[in-house]
Amino acid sequence: MAKYVDGFVIPLPEKNLADYRRMASKAGKVWMEHGALSYFECVGDDLTPEGVVATFPRAAKTKPGETVIFSWIVYRSRAHRDSVMKKVMADPRLAKLMDPSPFDMKRMVAGGFKVIVEG
């Protein structure tokens, strides 16, 4: 069955990790209540060192004291994502969670992806 994924790469000040975890845990519940199939929030742990290949820290343009969050949300299809996202964005709990945001939303990289291989 084909699926659709929203993916995110976020530079996060390390000092904000606990706040981000609390916010992401609550946000995940909102997404799941509105129909997402799964929701993941991951923090960089074993990132490729600079100079080997393109790196997540370089892609996220991290600054000293920042780490990388890699997140994704799974849906049945793009149409399903659009339906879920409309509900999530209208949910007042999400706006409350993002005020204040533990990261600079203007530096977040995000996109929707068609799944072409699933194992």
N, C-alpha and C positions, 0 to 999 in steps of 0.2 A: 504494500500500500504506500503510495507516494505521501510524503509529508513536506511540511514547510517549516523553516526555522528562522527566527529573528536572532541575530548574533550581535554581541556588543563587546567592545574593548574599551576599558575605562581606566585612565590614570587616577590613582587614589592616594592621597596622603596617608602614609602608614599610620599616623596618629589617629586617623578617622576610621580605621578598620572595624573596631567594635561598633561604632555608630552605623557604618555601612551594613554590617552583618545584621543588626537589628532591623534596619530599614528593609533590607533585601528579604529577610524572612517574612516580614509582614506583606511586602509587595508580592512575593511568591504566592501567598495565600489568596490575594486578590486575583491574580492571573488565573490560578487554578479554579477558584470559585466561578470565574467567568468562562471557563471551558478550555484553557490551555491543557495540553496533554502532559507536559512536563516542564519543569522550570529549574535552571541550574545557575548558581553563582559560585565562581571559583576565584581564588586568589593565587597569584604567581608564587611558585614554590621552587621549581627547577627550571629556570628560564635560560635559554641559550645565551652563552656569553657574547658580548659585542665582538664583531669581526668575523664570526663564523658564517652566519647567514643573516638575513633580515631577522630582527628580534622583536618580540612583543614590546619591550620597553622603548625601542626606537619607534615602532609603529604608534605607540600610545604617547610618544613624546614626553616620557616621564622626566621629572625633575628630581634632584636629590631629595631623599626622604619620601619618595612615592613608590608605590608598587603598581601592579597591573591586575585588574579584575577582568576576567573572561567569563561572559555570561551568554546563555542561550535559552530560548523558549521554543518548545515544539508544538506545532499545530497539525491538523489533518491536511490543510491546504492553505493557499494564500487567501481564498475567500473566507475560510474559517478564521485565519489570523485577523483579517479585516473586521470580522464580526466581533471577535473577542476583544480586539484592541479598542473598538468603539465603546464597548461596555466598560473596559478598564479605564479609559481616559475620562469617562463620565462619572466614574466612581469617586466620591469625595474623599475616601480614605487614601487614595494615591496622592492627591494634592497635599494632604496633611502630612504624609510621609516624607515628601520632598521639600518640606519647609522647616528648617533650611536643609539643603542638599549637602551630603558629606563629600561631594565631588563637584568639579566644574563641568556642568552638563555640556558646555560648548566644546569641551575637549573629548567628549565621548565619540567613538566611532561605532556606527550602527548600520545594519542592513538586513534585508530579507533574502533568504536563500531557498531555492528548490533543492530538496534532497535528491541526489542522483545515485547514491549507493548507501545501503543500510545493512549493517552486519549484526 
